[in-house]
Amino acid sequence: MHEFACCCNQLDCTQLKEFNESFEEVEDDALLAAEIGQVLLKDQAFDTYKENMKELNRLRWEKEESDRVIEILQNELKSMRKYCNELKNMLEVNEKVQKLLSAKANVEQELTTQINDLKQELTLLGKANNTLNLRYKRLHEKHETLKLTHKVLLKEHEHKLVRSKESREEVVIPAMKLPQLKIVQPSPSINLLHTVTQQTLDKMNAADVRVLNKKLKRTLDMTDLSEMSNTMLSRLLDDLEHFNQPFNNNTEIFFLVQLIC
């Protein structure tokens, strides 16, 4: 309670008394207003606190939701990265497959070309083989003819030698009265035919694959040996075409030469 004094210093001053009464009323109203203000301030602070708590809870919920969304997005990002890596690997595999398919197509094209070339070569080889078979057949026939001719020549030569020997033994002529008899020698044509026939037989035998393999000490395979044999036989056939050139067609053995040719 505040105490006031009047300027007149009188204890029973009317003005002071009125002032004190007015002040007491105002003081009570002020205290009441202060108390009401405190209550209002507390209510306002509580309302603010409630609003803040509500906002805090909302923000906390939003944070939790944001964290959940971030976690989901991170998982999706991991999945997307994994999927991207898988797509990258698939792309690399696809590129490799495309390269392999391209290489396969090139190889198939090359193999097709080689197969076509081989077919053409086989066709040509078949024709050449047929030609060689025909020439071999002719050569075989001429070989048999040469063998027979050779036997005939040997027999004729032996027969003439026997006749010559018998003539020398049976005919006895004095050396003083008759000139010395000459020994009958085989004709040059027979000797030439015998020589040429023997040489041709030797060439035929030398063209045999087994003889070539033994002569070359097995340094070549059978394909090369067969090719070499065919070449030698072809040359021999060409030589047989001109077999009759060294002989006179008026000789008695020319029919044998014609048999060979």
DOBA-853056 format. One record per residue (C-alpha): residue number from 1; residue in three letters; y, x, z. Coordinates in steps of 0.02 Angstrom, whole numbers, plus 50000, padded with zeros to 5 digits. Each point is the difference from the previous one (the first is absolute). Layout:
BEGIN
(titi NUM, "ALA", (Y, X, Z))
...
***
This chain:
BEGIN
(titi 1, "MET", (50000, 50000, 50000))
(titi 2, "HIS", (50165, 50078, 49948))
(titi 3, "GLU", (50151, 49990, 50116))
(titi 4, "PHE", (50175, 49993, 49930))
(titi 5, "ALA", (50169, 50020, 50089))
(titi 6, "CYS", (50163, 49921, 49951))
(titi 7, "CYS", (50155, 50100, 49969))
(titi 8, "CYS", (50084, 49905, 50140))
(titi 9, "ASN", (49872, 50065, 50125))
(titi 10, "GLN", (49981, 49829, 50079))
(titi 11, "LEU", (49826, 49947, 50046))
(titi 12, "ASP", (50035, 49817, 49978))
(titi 13, "CYS", (50083, 50017, 49830))
(titi 14, "THR", (49968, 49845, 49898))
(titi 15, "GLN", (49996, 50087, 49835))
(titi 16, "LEU", (49874, 50127, 50064))
(titi 17, "LYS", (49892, 49861, 50065))
(titi 18, "GLU", (50004, 49909, 49831))
(titi 19, "PHE", (49964, 50162, 49911))
(titi 20, "ASN", (49851, 50037, 50110))
(titi 21, "GLU", (49929, 49827, 49974))
(titi 22, "SER", (50023, 50013, 49812))
(titi 23, "PHE", (49925, 50172, 50000))
(titi 24, "GLU", (49848, 49942, 50097))
(titi 25, "GLU", (49971, 49862, 49875))
(titi 26, "VAL", (50021, 50118, 49854))
(titi 27, "GLU", (49889, 50130, 50083))
(titi 28, "ASP", (49863, 49873, 50025))
(titi 29, "ASP", (50016, 49946, 49819))
(titi 30, "ALA", (50000, 50182, 49947))
(titi 31, "LEU", (49845, 50037, 50100))
(titi 32, "LEU", (49917, 49847, 49928))
(titi 33, "ALA", (50053, 50049, 49826))
(titi 34, "ALA", (49939, 50176, 50032))
(titi 35, "GLU", (49833, 49937, 50058))
(titi 36, "ILE", (49990, 49882, 49851))
(titi 37, "GLY", (50049, 50144, 49886))
(titi 38, "GLN", (49864, 50109, 50076))
(titi 39, "VAL", (49874, 49862, 49973))
(titi 40, "LEU", (50058, 49977, 49822))
(titi 41, "LEU", (49995, 50187, 49972))
(titi 42, "LYS", (49824, 50007, 50071))
(titi 43, "ASP", (49949, 49853, 49889))
(titi 44, "GLN", (50079, 50084, 49851))
(titi 45, "ALA", (49916, 50165, 50042))
(titi 46, "PHE", (49834, 49910, 50021))
(titi 47, "ASP", (50023, 49911, 49835))
(titi 48, "THR", (50045, 50166, 49920))
(titi 49, "TYR", (49847, 50078, 50081))
(titi 50, "LYS", (49890, 49859, 49935))
(titi 51, "GLU", (50074, 50019, 49827))
(titi 52, "ASN", (49977, 50187, 50008))
(titi 53, "MET", (49820, 49981, 50059))
(titi 54, "LYS", (49969, 49874, 49863))
(titi 55, "GLU", (50077, 50118, 49873))
(titi 56, "LEU", (49902, 50144, 50075))
(titi 57, "ASN", (49837, 49902, 49987))
(titi 58, "ARG", (50044, 49953, 49822))
(titi 59, "LEU", (50038, 50180, 49958))
(titi 60, "ARG", (49840, 50055, 50087))
(titi 61, "TRP", (49901, 49872, 49899))
(titi 62, "GLU", (50087, 50055, 49841))
(titi 63, "LYS", (49959, 50181, 50043))
(titi 64, "GLU", (49818, 49956, 50029))
(titi 65, "GLU", (49997, 49903, 49838))
(titi 66, "SER", (50086, 50144, 49911))
(titi 67, "ASP", (49875, 50123, 50074))
(titi 68, "ARG", (49857, 49888, 49945))
(titi 69, "VAL", (50074, 49984, 49825))
(titi 70, "ILE", (50030, 50188, 49994))
(titi 71, "GLU", (49819, 50031, 50051))
(titi 72, "ILE", (49941, 49877, 49868))
(titi 73, "LEU", (50112, 50084, 49870))
(titi 74, "GLN", (49937, 50172, 50053))
(titi 75, "ASN", (49820, 49941, 49980))
(titi 76, "GLU", (50043, 49925, 49832))
(titi 77, "LEU", (50087, 50161, 49952))
(titi 78, "LYS", (49843, 50098, 50047))
(titi 79, "SER", (49896, 49878, 49899))
(titi 80, "MET", (50119, 50015, 49853))
(titi 81, "ARG", (49994, 50190, 50010))
(titi 82, "LYS", (49810, 49993, 50005))
(titi 83, "TYR", (50000, 49879, 49854))
(titi 84, "CYS", (50122, 50112, 49905))
(titi 85, "ASN", (49886, 50150, 50031))
(titi 86, "GLU", (49852, 49898, 49938))
(titi 87, "LEU", (50099, 49949, 49846))
(titi 88, "LYS", (50049, 50181, 49972))
(titi 89, "ASN", (49818, 50054, 50014))
(titi 90, "MET", (49948, 49859, 49885))
(titi 91, "LEU", (50135, 50053, 49876))
(titi 92, "GLU", (49939, 50180, 50006))
(titi 93, "VAL", (49820, 49941, 49977))
(titi 94, "ASN", (50055, 49888, 49858))
(titi 95, "GLU", (50090, 50145, 49916))
(titi 96, "LYS", (49845, 50107, 50019))
(titi 97, "VAL", (49894, 49859, 49930))
(titi 98, "GLN", (50119, 49982, 49853))
(titi 99, "LYS", (49990, 50187, 49968))
(titi 100, "LEU", (49810, 49993, 50012))
(titi 101, "LEU", (49995, 49850, 49884))
(titi 102, "SER", (50113, 50091, 49878))
(titi 103, "ALA", (49892, 50155, 50012))
(titi 104, "LYS", (49845, 49891, 49980))
(titi 105, "ALA", (50074, 49919, 49845))
(titi 106, "ASN", (50041, 50172, 49928))
(titi 107, "VAL", (49825, 50064, 50040))
(titi 108, "GLU", (49921, 49843, 49926))
(titi 109, "GLN", (50107, 50021, 49844))
(titi 110, "GLU", (49952, 50183, 49988))
(titi 111, "LEU", (49816, 49960, 50030))
(titi 112, "THR", (50008, 49861, 49871))
(titi 113, "THR", (50074, 50123, 49876))
(titi 114, "GLN", (49867, 50129, 50043))
(titi 115, "ILE", (49863, 49868, 49985))
(titi 116, "ASN", (50066, 49948, 49830))
(titi 117, "ASP", (50008, 50183, 49948))
(titi 118, "LEU", (49823, 50026, 50065))
(titi 119, "LYS", (49941, 49846, 49905))
(titi 120, "GLN", (50077, 50070, 49842))
(titi 121, "GLU", (49922, 50170, 50036))
(titi 122, "LEU", (49832, 49916, 50034))
(titi 123, "THR", (50015, 49906, 49836))
(titi 124, "LEU", (50041, 50161, 49909))
(titi 125, "LEU", (49861, 50092, 50093))
(titi 126, "GLY", (49880, 49860, 49956))
(titi 127, "LYS", (50045, 50017, 49817))
(titi 128, "ALA", (49990, 50189, 50012))
(titi 129, "ASN", (49834, 49985, 50091))
(titi 130, "ASN", (49932, 49887, 49863))
(titi 131, "THR", (50060, 50124, 49870))
(titi 132, "LEU", (49921, 50144, 50096))
(titi 133, "ASN", (49839, 49902, 50019))
(titi 134, "LEU", (49994, 49975, 49813))
(titi 135, "ARG", (50040, 50182, 49969))
(titi 136, "TYR", (49873, 50051, 50131))
(titi 137, "LYS", (49871, 49892, 49916))
(titi 138, "ARG", (50039, 50082, 49833))
(titi 139, "LEU", (49997, 50170, 50083))
(titi 140, "HIS", (49834, 49960, 50082))
(titi 141, "GLU", (49928, 49948, 49833))
(titi 142, "LYS", (50065, 50159, 49920))
(titi 143, "HIS", (49931, 50098, 50146))
(titi 144, "GLU", (49828, 49927, 49970))
(titi 145, "THR", (50020, 50037, 49814))
(titi 146, "LEU", (50052, 50179, 50039))
(titi 147, "LYS", (49848, 50021, 50112))
(titi 148, "LEU", (49886, 49936, 49863))
(titi 149, "THR", (50088, 50108, 49871))
(titi 150, "HIS", (49986, 50149, 50114))
(titi 151, "LYS", (49813, 49970, 50021))
(titi 152, "VAL", (49979, 49979, 49811))
(titi 153, "LEU", (50094, 50162, 49969))
(titi 154, "LEU", (49898, 50092, 50129))
(titi 155, "LYS", (49838, 49936, 49925))
(titi 156, "GLU", (50058, 50043, 49824))
(titi 157, "HIS", (50053, 50172, 50056))
(titi 158, "GLU", (49833, 50028, 50088))
(titi 159, "HIS", (49907, 49934, 49848))
(titi 160, "LYS", (50090, 50120, 49884))
(titi 161, "LEU", (49966, 50144, 50117))
(titi 162, "VAL", (49815, 49955, 50004))
(titi 163, "ARG", (49996, 49985, 49810))
(titi 164, "SER", (50086, 50167, 49982))
(titi 165, "LYS", (49877, 50081, 50120))
(titi 166, "GLU", (49850, 49923, 49911))
(titi 167, "SER", (50066, 50058, 49831))
(titi 168, "ARG", (50016, 50177, 50062))
(titi 169, "GLU", (49824, 49999, 50071))
(titi 170, "GLU", (49912, 49918, 49849))
(titi 171, "VAL", (50084, 50090, 49857))
(titi 172, "VAL", (49953, 50183, 49988))
(titi 173, "ILE", (50084, 50089, 49859))
(titi 174, "PRO", (49991, 50186, 49970))
(titi 175, "ALA", (50159, 50083, 50044))
(titi 176, "MET", (50001, 50106, 49842))
(titi 177, "LYS", (49979, 49853, 49877))
(titi 178, "LEU", (50109, 49861, 50071))
(titi 179, "PRO", (50171, 50005, 50077))
(titi 180, "GLN", (50013, 49971, 50187))
(titi 181, "LEU", (50008, 49815, 50047))
(titi 182, "LYS", (50150, 49938, 50096))
(titi 183, "ILE", (49976, 49898, 50157))
(titi 184, "VAL", (50059, 49822, 49975))
(titi 185, "GLN", (50145, 49968, 50116))
(titi 186, "PRO", (50065, 49829, 50045))
(titi 187, "SER", (50142, 49940, 49890))
(titi 188, "PRO", (50178, 50023, 50063))
(titi 189, "SER", (50025, 49811, 49998))
(titi 190, "ILE", (49855, 49974, 50120))
(titi 191, "ASN", (50064, 50138, 50113))
(titi 192, "LEU", (50175, 49924, 49998))
(titi 193, "LEU", (49933, 49826, 50036))
(titi 194, "HIS", (49893, 50069, 50139))
(titi 195, "THR", (50149, 50092, 50074))
(titi 196, "VAL", (50120, 49853, 49987))
(titi 197, "THR", (49869, 49880, 50069))
(titi 198, "GLN", (49964, 50115, 50147))
(titi 199, "GLN", (50185, 50020, 50037))
(titi 200, "THR", (50026, 49811, 49994))
(titi 201, "LEU", (49853, 49972, 50118))
(titi 202, "ASP", (50071, 50130, 50118))
(titi 203, "LYS", (50169, 49913, 49997))
(titi 204, "MET", (49918, 49832, 50036))
(titi 205, "ASN", (49906, 50072, 50147))
(titi 206, "ALA", (50158, 50086, 50063))
(titi 207, "ALA", (50093, 49833, 49998))
(titi 208, "ASP", (49876, 49923, 50122))
(titi 209, "VAL", (50085, 49955, 50166))
(titi 210, "ARG", (49863, 50081, 50104))
(titi 211, "VAL", (50013, 50161, 49902))
(titi 212, "LEU", (50190, 50001, 50018))
(titi 213, "ASN", (49988, 49964, 50187))
(titi 214, "LYS", (49879, 50145, 50023))
(titi 215, "LYS", (50101, 50116, 49888))
(titi 216, "LEU", (50165, 49963, 50091))
(titi 217, "LYS", (49915, 50016, 50170))
(titi 218, "ARG", (50046, 49821, 50049))
(titi 219, "THR", (50188, 50035, 50005))
(titi 220, "LEU", (50043, 49835, 49911))
(titi 221, "ASP", (49960, 49821, 50044))
(titi 222, "MET", (49894, 49888, 49891))
(titi 223, "THR", (50151, 49917, 49919))
(titi 224, "ASP", (50070, 50165, 49938))
(titi 225, "LEU", (49827, 50057, 49947))
(titi 226, "SER", (49971, 49839, 49903))
(titi 227, "GLU", (50170, 50018, 49917))
(titi 228, "MET", (49962, 50179, 49952))
(titi 229, "SER", (49829, 49949, 49933))
(titi 230, "ASN", (50076, 49860, 49897))
(titi 231, "THR", (50129, 50119, 49928))
(titi 232, "MET", (49865, 50125, 49952))
(titi 233, "LEU", (49894, 49863, 49922))
(titi 234, "SER", (50151, 49934, 49902))
(titi 235, "ARG", (50032, 50173, 49931))
(titi 236, "LEU", (49816, 50018, 49958))
(titi 237, "LEU", (50003, 49835, 49905))
(titi 238, "ASP", (50151, 50060, 49904))
(titi 239, "ASP", (49906, 50161, 49959))
(titi 240, "LEU", (49849, 49900, 49941))
(titi 241, "GLU", (50110, 49908, 49876))
(titi 242, "HIS", (50020, 50168, 49911))
(titi 243, "PHE", (49823, 50061, 50032))
(titi 244, "ASN", (49952, 50003, 49815))
(titi 245, "GLN", (50147, 50106, 49940))
(titi 246, "PRO", (49914, 50171, 50012))
(titi 247, "PHE", (49850, 49939, 49898))
(titi 248, "ASN", (49976, 49986, 49813))
(titi 249, "ASN", (49952, 49823, 49949))
(titi 250, "ASN", (49881, 50070, 49868))
(titi 251, "THR", (49885, 50083, 50126))
(titi 252, "GLU", (49833, 49926, 50047))
(titi 253, "ILE", (50048, 49981, 50182))
(titi 254, "PHE", (50158, 49900, 49968))
(titi 255, "PHE", (49909, 49837, 50036))
(titi 256, "LEU", (49974, 50064, 50178))
(titi 257, "VAL", (50185, 50038, 50014))
(titi 258, "GLN", (50038, 49823, 49942))
(titi 259, "LEU", (49886, 49930, 50134))
(titi 260, "ILE", (50100, 50091, 50133))
(titi 261, "CYS", (50168, 49947, 49930))
***
